[in-house]
Amino acid sequence: MKVAILGAGAWGTALAIALSDRHAVSLWTRAEADRASLRSRRESRYLAGATLPAGVALPERIEEALAEDALVLVATSTAGLRPMLERVAAHRPSPALLWACKGFEQPSGSLPHEVVASVLPRASRVGVLSGPSFALEVARGLPTALVIASADMAFATDAMAAINQPRLRVYSSGDVVGVELGGAIKNVIAIAAGISDGLALGRNARAALVTRGLAEIVRLGQAMGGRSETFMGLAGLGDLVLTCTGDLSRNREVGVRLAGGTPLEAILRELGHVSEGAASALAVQAHAHRLRIEMPIVEAVCAVLQGDASPGDAVARLLSRDPRAES
């Protein structure tokens, strides 16, 4: 199969490495400097030590990657999804398409599938690729499990079979909304976990944040149309645990640095990667307010990100909440 991966950041490059054993992969980026570096060194600046196989093509123009029979996999940030889809629409208005971003579009507050529907209204064989996955580990061939969700279960099954391999196990789902929400909201909870770790509050506190964060994800997720079982699966609990505890988590790192007193703007500049949690926190909060869903951890993170509370004050507010039944 031909696979066109659009976006050569950490995740796009890792997927190109992982899929190149079985498929004819083209990896396209609009950044000429990144493309030139990949061609000359076969190594991404986002994935130190991971080599891009010689068989991965690096076309100059996006239309060279978008062969008629290619599976298109968009691996940009959520902010980059719409502009990339607009490029795709100019050449293939109805592609077989997966997207691998996690978050809400700003300022619309839309989920990725809503962006896809607005830009590519004729495309029906589309779905989201998500789950607990650090790009560097996928690039190194370490075992990983993902999920593909689509309203078209035949497409989800086909895409699952195409991507699945011994060290990249893929499951299918029909719950696009639930999978996207799990991937988006867990990033906000991971910032809270990073703040907890940065303040040296201990493993007990982190476990409490992960567990109560999952409860917040389920409350909002179900209110927005997701299925409860999805939030207990790879795109929910699995991704939440990884992002809240792993040292490679950008969102957790944002929280750790906020706890250390570094301003948010400086953190995002120094990281050099997108933190979807910082970008999506206010959208999560807005959806919660609209649906009258209580999300105290999300509220605390938003207060810190907006400068309305220090990390220590935000934690104190959470700890001072009245006791209640767990469920």
HELIX and SHEET records of a PDB file:
HELIX    1   1 ALA A   10  LEU A   19  1                                  10    
HELIX    2   2 GLU A   32  ARG A   41  1                                  10    
HELIX    3   3 ILE A   62  ALA A   65  1                                   4    
HELIX    4   4 THR A   78  ALA A   89  1                                  12    
HELIX    5   5 PRO A  112  VAL A  119  1                                   8    
HELIX    6   6 ALA A  135  ALA A  139  1                                   5    
HELIX    7   7 MET A  153  ILE A  163  1                                  11    
HELIX    8   8 VAL A  176  GLY A  198  1                                  23    
HELIX    9   9 ARG A  203  ALA A  223  1                                  21    
HELIX   10  10 SER A  228  PHE A  231  1                                   4    
HELIX   11  11 LEU A  234  GLY A  238  3                                   5    
HELIX   12  12 ASP A  239  THR A  245  1                                   7    
HELIX   13  13 ARG A  250  ALA A  259  1                                  10    
HELIX   14  14 LEU A  264  LEU A  271  1                                   8    
HELIX   15  15 GLU A  276  LEU A  291  1                                  16    
HELIX   16  16 PRO A  296  LEU A  305  1                                  10    
HELIX   17  17 PRO A  311  LEU A  319  1                                   9    
SHEET    1   A 7 ALA A  24  TRP A  28  0                                        
SHEET    2   A 7 LYS A   2  LEU A   6  1                                        
SHEET    3   A 7 LEU A  71  VAL A  74  1                                        
SHEET    4   A 7 ALA A  96  TRP A  99  1                                        
SHEET    5   A 7 VAL A 126  SER A 130  1                                        
SHEET    6   A 7 THR A 144  ALA A 149 -1                                        
SHEET    7   A 7 LEU A 168  SER A 173  1                                        
END                                                                             
